[in-house]
């Protein structure tokens, strides 16, 4: 092994896999966008086809046994956010996960809601 090649390999780290290899060259998730704060949960009783998914897909499914945000999943797997969004889109297409999107901020500025929150805080 040349000194140049030695810089890129580490016995402890194992083989290096580039992000585009995990996504098969895709740079954007298919379907609806996945917000970083969207909550993801695995569908109970869904059985994925092992030949159809990568190990990272299975790792995501294990982590999604309890609700987790897209950002937390990326941090837990130590993968770039864009890669995790693409992998989650794959799982969503196969109906293996459910995505719960955050409430849009515009829906939270209703004066009635703000008054109810203020009244509730005063009662505390």
C-alpha positions, 0 to 999 in steps of 0.5 A, a space after each residue: 500500500 502506498 503512503 497516499 492510500 494509507 491515509 484513506 484507510 484505517 483498520 479501526 474504522 473499517 471500510 469507507 463507504 461514500 454517501 452517494 454509494 448508500 443512495 445509489 447516486 441519488 441526491 434528493 429524496 423521492 416524494 414529499 420532502 422530509 423536514 428535519 423535525 418530522 417524526 418518523 416511526 416504523 410501521 408495526 407488523 410490516 416485513 421488509 424484503 431483505 433483498 430490497 434494502 441495505 443495512 442502513 435501511 434496517 438500522 433506520 427501521 430499528 431506530 424508528 421502533 420509537 418515534 424519532 426526528 429525521 435529525 436525530 436519526 441522522 445523528 444516531 447513524 452518523 450519516 449526512 442528513 441528505 442521505 438519511 432523508 433519501 433512505 427514509 424516503 425509500 422506506 416510506 415508499 415501501 410503507 415501512 415507516 410513517 412520517 408525522 410532519 410538524 404543524 406549520 408555523 402559520 397555524 400557530 399564530 391564530 389569535 384564539 390559540 394565543 389567547 388560550 395559551 396565555 390564559 393557561 399560563 396565567 392559571 399556572 
